[in-house]
Amino acid sequence: MNINPMALLKYRERLEIFHSEHPRIEPFFHLIREQTLIEGTVYEMKATTPDGKEFVANIKLTANDIETIRMLSSEQQKKAE
């Protein structure tokens, strides 16, 4: 798989903008990763459009989900170092 270094720079810039505009989201994700990564935990997401339409989805964590999240987290930590 070829990785375009310029695309990576753009992604990094966009992530920095996202983090500056939403500073509470990263600590929230760290908190839920540390305290809720337990089989059977239900994660629910809700989106509300400006005109009031709501969309809701949820998942109940399985052992496979937890393994995937941990793998992605460890890869993310390696990239940060």
TAWO-V343720 format. One record per residue. RES is the residue in one letter. PSI is psi as a letter, one per 20 degrees, with the letter a starting at -180 (* if undefined). OMEGA is omega in degrees with one decimal (* if undefined). D_FIRST is the distance of its C-alpha to the first C-alpha in Angstrom with 2 decimals. Layout:
# TAWO-V343720
RES,PSI,OMEGA,D_FIRST  RES,PSI,OMEGA,D_FIRST
This chain:
# TAWO-V343720
M,p,178.1,0.00  N,p,178.7,3.79  I,p,179.4,6.46  N,o,-178.5,9.79  P,h,179.4,12.55  M,h,177.7,15.17  A,h,178.1,13.74  L,g,177.2,13.70  L,g,178.9,17.26  K,g,178.2,18.31  Y,g,179.9,17.23  R,g,178.1,19.11  E,g,-179.6,22.06  R,h,177.7,22.24  L,g,177.7,22.24  E,g,177.2,24.99  I,g,179.7,26.97  F,g,-179.3,26.63  H,h,179.4,27.84  S,h,179.5,30.70  E,h,-177.8,31.82  H,m,-172.0,31.61  P,i,-177.3,32.46  R,i,-174.5,33.62  I,g,-178.7,30.45  E,g,175.9,28.62  P,h,177.9,31.75  F,g,179.8,32.16  F,h,176.3,28.73  H,g,-179.9,29.46  L,g,-178.1,32.85  I,h,178.0,31.76  R,h,-177.7,29.02  E,h,-170.7,31.70  Q,i,-174.9,34.57  T,j,-178.7,33.39  L,m,-176.2,30.64  I,p,178.6,33.11  E,p,-179.2,32.95  G,i,176.3,34.99  T,p,178.6,34.42  V,p,173.2,34.09  Y,p,179.7,31.86  E,p,177.0,33.05  M,q,179.3,31.78  K,p,175.4,34.06  A,p,177.6,33.56  T,p,179.6,36.62  T,r,179.2,36.54  P,h,179.6,39.11  D,j,172.5,41.29  G,i,177.1,41.44  K,p,-179.6,39.18  E,q,176.8,37.72  F,p,-177.0,34.67  V,p,174.7,34.38  A,q,176.0,31.96  N,q,174.4,31.98  I,q,173.7,30.45  K,p,-174.7,32.17  L,p,173.0,30.02  T,r,177.2,29.56  A,h,178.2,28.68  N,g,177.5,25.20  D,g,-178.4,24.77  I,g,178.3,25.96  E,g,178.9,23.62  T,g,179.8,20.59  I,g,179.3,22.05  R,h,177.8,22.72  M,g,-179.8,19.23  L,h,178.7,17.83  S,g,-179.2,20.75  S,h,176.9,20.23  E,g,178.9,16.58  Q,g,179.6,18.01  Q,h,178.0,20.80  K,g,-179.8,18.70  K,h,-178.7,16.94  A,h,-176.3,20.47  E,*,*,21.90
